[in-house]
Amino acid sequence: MPIYEYICDNCQAEFEKLVLNKQQEISCPQCASKKATIQLSVFSSATPGGSSKSSTPSGGSSGGCCGGGCGCN
């Protein structure tokens, strides 16, 4: 059951929604519009020592697995 991030096409409000199935209707919590655009999510994971690190699907060498930050080498 993924949580998706949306931005309302009507009032530009950003919100998250737990989506149980693809046919589920979503609506903006501020203006009740049913028109929203799904956003690309960025996730965060805890690292040893208690800090957090965000990950983006860049594929570059600025961290991430095999980029020097995950310790797999």
N, CA, C and O of each residue as an XYZ file, in Angstrom:
292
protein
N       0.847     -1.182      0.000
C       0.000      0.000      0.000
C       0.891      1.243      0.000
O       1.303      1.710      1.062
N       1.181      1.763     -1.145
C       2.078      2.917     -1.222
C       1.399      4.232     -0.848
O       0.190      4.404     -1.008
N       2.206      5.138     -0.352
C       1.762      6.504     -0.092
C       2.326      7.359     -1.223
O       3.534      7.396     -1.453
N       1.426      8.043     -1.920
C       1.838      8.894     -3.029
C       1.756     10.359     -2.622
O       0.926     10.740     -1.797
N       2.625     11.171     -3.209
C       2.615     12.617     -2.995
C       1.976     13.266     -4.213
O       2.276     12.903     -5.351
N       1.090     14.232     -3.966
C       0.366     14.923     -5.032
C       0.475     16.427     -4.859
O       0.778     16.924     -3.774
N       0.223     17.141     -5.946
C       0.037     18.588     -5.892
C      -1.285     18.863     -6.610
O      -1.514     18.386     -7.722
N      -2.137     19.631     -5.962
C      -3.453     19.935     -6.505
C      -3.317     20.839     -7.734
O      -2.610     21.846     -7.698
N      -3.996     20.474     -8.811
C      -3.960     21.281    -10.035
C      -4.766     22.570     -9.871
O      -4.570     23.527    -10.621
N      -5.664     22.595     -8.897
C      -6.529     23.751     -8.698
C      -5.906     24.799     -7.764
O      -5.781     25.966     -8.137
N      -5.513     24.382     -6.543
C      -5.025     25.350     -5.545
C      -3.532     25.218     -5.232
O      -3.009     25.964     -4.404
N      -2.839     24.272     -5.886
C      -1.397     24.050     -5.717
C      -1.011     23.510     -4.343
O       0.167     23.545     -3.987
N      -1.969     23.012     -3.561
C      -1.659     22.421     -2.256
C      -0.927     21.099     -2.462
O      -1.251     20.345     -3.379
N       0.056     20.818     -1.615
C       0.775     19.553     -1.657
C       0.207     18.659     -0.571
O      -0.014     19.104      0.556
N      -0.036     17.364     -0.917
C      -0.582     16.434      0.064
C      -0.155     15.013     -0.276
O       0.266     14.725     -1.396
N      -0.273     14.132      0.712
C       0.050     12.719      0.555
C      -1.231     11.918      0.687
O      -2.169     12.334      1.367
N      -1.266     10.762      0.031
C      -2.451      9.927      0.081
C      -2.034      8.463      0.047
O      -1.228      8.055     -0.789
N      -2.594      7.675      0.967
C      -2.405      6.232      0.963
C      -3.344      5.679     -0.101
O      -4.557      5.868     -0.019
N      -2.792      4.998     -1.096
C      -3.595      4.507     -2.216
C      -3.723      2.987     -2.094
O      -2.736      2.258     -2.197
N      -4.948      2.528     -1.875
C      -5.193      1.107     -1.706
C      -5.332      0.383     -3.040
O      -4.980     -0.792     -3.145
N      -5.840      1.070     -4.057
C      -5.901      0.501     -5.403
C      -5.910      1.647     -6.413
O      -6.188      2.794     -6.064
N      -5.604      1.322     -7.660
C      -5.455      2.373     -8.671
C      -6.769      3.036     -9.056
O      -6.753      4.129     -9.621
N      -7.904      2.409     -8.767
C      -9.193      2.998     -9.102
C      -9.681      3.968     -8.020
O     -10.693      4.642     -8.216
N      -8.990      4.049     -6.899
C      -9.385      4.924     -5.795
C      -9.305      6.388     -6.224
O      -8.291      6.826     -6.768
N     -10.365      7.131     -5.979
C     -10.357      8.560     -6.289
C      -9.594      9.314     -5.214
O      -9.689      8.996     -4.028
N      -8.848     10.301     -5.633
C      -8.158     11.174     -4.693
C      -8.777     12.550     -4.802
O      -9.298     12.931     -5.850
N      -8.717     13.288     -3.714
C      -9.207     14.670     -3.741
C      -8.348     15.515     -2.818
O      -7.824     15.030     -1.816
N      -8.215     16.775     -3.169
C      -7.412     17.717     -2.406
C      -8.063     17.967     -1.048
O      -9.262     18.236     -0.983
N      -7.295     17.884      0.031
C      -7.860     18.145      1.359
C      -8.222     19.615      1.591
O      -8.989     19.919      2.504
N      -7.680     20.533      0.775
C      -7.985     21.960      0.960
C      -9.187     22.414      0.152
O     -10.064     23.098      0.680
N      -9.242     22.042     -1.135
C     -10.312     22.572     -1.990
C     -11.246     21.495     -2.531
O     -12.219     21.814     -3.215
N     -10.969     20.233     -2.239
C     -11.772     19.079     -2.656
C     -11.739     18.816     -4.164
O     -12.552     18.041     -4.666
N     -10.825     19.438     -4.884
C     -10.687     19.178     -6.316
C     -10.215     17.746     -6.527
O      -9.428     17.221     -5.739
N     -10.688     17.130     -7.571
C     -10.281     15.767     -7.898
C      -9.174     15.735     -8.941
O      -8.814     14.667     -9.435
N      -8.634     16.905     -9.276
C      -7.547     16.993    -10.248
C      -6.237     17.275     -9.516
O      -6.048     18.340     -8.928
N      -5.339     16.292     -9.567
C      -4.046     16.439     -8.903
C      -2.989     15.719     -9.728
O      -3.292     14.774    -10.456
N      -1.759     16.171     -9.609
C      -0.633     15.582    -10.321
C       0.250     14.864     -9.320
O       0.620     15.424     -8.288
N       0.586     13.617     -9.631
C       1.455     12.844     -8.747
C       2.874     13.405     -8.845
O       3.318     13.789     -9.927
N       3.581     13.454     -7.723
C       4.932     14.012     -7.665
C       5.957     12.894     -7.542
O       5.646     11.809     -7.051
N       7.164     13.160     -7.983
C       8.265     12.237     -7.803
C       8.696     12.299     -6.345
O       9.063     13.362     -5.844
N       8.651     11.167     -5.670
C       8.973     11.128     -4.243
C      10.471     10.991     -4.012
O      11.178     10.363     -4.801
N      10.937     11.574     -2.945
C      12.303     11.423     -2.467
C      12.202     10.763     -1.109
O      11.418     11.195     -0.263
N      12.977      9.733     -0.894
C      12.884      9.051      0.386
C      14.138      9.269      1.202
O      15.177      9.674      0.680
N      14.028      8.999      2.479
C      15.124      9.199      3.410
C      15.366      7.898      4.158
O      14.422      7.162      4.447
N      16.616      7.612      4.471
C      16.924      6.418      5.246
C      17.912      6.789      6.343
O      18.720      7.705      6.189
N      17.832      6.067      7.444
C      18.739      6.307      8.563
C      20.085      5.662      8.266
O      20.151      4.577      7.688
N      21.153      6.335      8.663
C      22.490      5.797      8.498
C      23.051      5.497      9.878
O      22.562      6.038     10.869
N      24.068      4.647      9.963
C      24.680      4.384     11.262
C      25.129      5.697     11.903
O      25.752      6.530     11.245
N      24.821      5.875     13.148
C      25.168      7.106     13.840
C      23.964      8.010     14.030
O      24.067      9.049     14.682
N      22.813      7.624     13.464
C      21.585      8.351     13.722
C      21.243      9.470     12.763
O      20.178     10.073     12.898
N      22.095      9.773     11.804
C      21.753     10.835     10.865
C      20.873     10.266      9.759
O      20.773      9.048      9.607
N      20.239     11.140      8.992
C      19.434     10.658      7.875
C      20.019     11.175      6.581
O      20.722     12.186      6.554
N      19.725     10.483      5.533
C      20.295     10.780      4.236
C      19.187     10.623      3.205
O      18.518      9.590      3.179
N      18.978     11.622      2.357
C      17.947     11.469      1.341
C      18.563     10.866      0.094
O      19.750     11.044     -0.182
N      17.744     10.157     -0.647
C      18.205      9.501     -1.857
C      17.337      9.908     -3.019
O      16.111      9.930     -2.917
N      17.976     10.229     -4.125
C      17.250     10.571     -5.332
C      17.650      9.616     -6.433
O      18.750      9.066     -6.395
N      16.794      9.402     -7.407
C      17.123      8.475     -8.485
C      18.013      9.100     -9.542
O      17.680      9.068    -10.727
N      19.147      9.673     -9.132
C      20.005     10.380    -10.079
C      20.969      9.462    -10.801
O      21.295      9.692    -11.966
N      21.435      8.408    -10.111
C      22.385      7.508    -10.731
C      23.785      8.084    -10.819
O      24.661      7.453    -11.409
N      24.025      9.244    -10.261
C      25.333      9.869    -10.312
C      26.259      9.336     -9.254
O      25.931      8.363     -8.574
N      27.419      9.959     -9.099
C      28.401      9.494     -8.127
C      28.410     10.366     -6.878
O      29.448     10.508     -6.231
N      27.273     10.946     -6.536
C      27.216     11.815     -5.358
C      26.633     11.075     -4.161
O      25.807     11.626     -3.433
N      27.057      9.826     -3.951
C      26.533      9.034     -2.851
C      25.715      7.887     -3.403
O      25.753      7.590     -4.597
N      24.984      7.256     -2.524
C      24.178      6.113     -2.950
C      25.048      4.883     -3.077
O      26.264      4.960     -2.901
N      24.450      3.770     -3.375
C      25.167      2.505     -3.481
C      26.220      2.575     -4.566
O      25.942      3.012     -5.683
N      27.406      2.154     -4.245
C      28.567      2.126     -5.151
C      29.018      3.516     -5.554
O      29.834      3.666     -6.463
N      28.489      4.547     -4.878
C      28.936      5.908     -5.128
C      29.799      6.401     -3.996
O      30.168      7.575     -3.954
N      30.127      5.506     -3.070
C      31.017      5.874     -1.990
C      30.337      6.084     -0.658
O      31.024      6.216      0.355
N      28.997      6.123     -0.613
C      28.322      6.406      0.650
C      27.729      5.208      1.340
O      27.334      5.315      2.501
N      27.644      4.047      0.667
C      26.930      2.923      1.285
C      27.855      1.905      1.914
O      27.384      1.056      2.671
N      29.128      1.945      1.646
C      30.074      1.024      2.255
C      30.112     -0.344      1.600
O      30.658     -1.278      2.188
N      29.555     -0.502      0.405
C      29.545     -1.810     -0.234
C      30.853     -2.116     -0.956
O      31.052     -3.247     -1.401
N      31.725     -1.164     -1.079
C      33.000     -1.390     -1.778
C      34.059     -1.868     -0.832
O      35.193     -2.109     -1.246
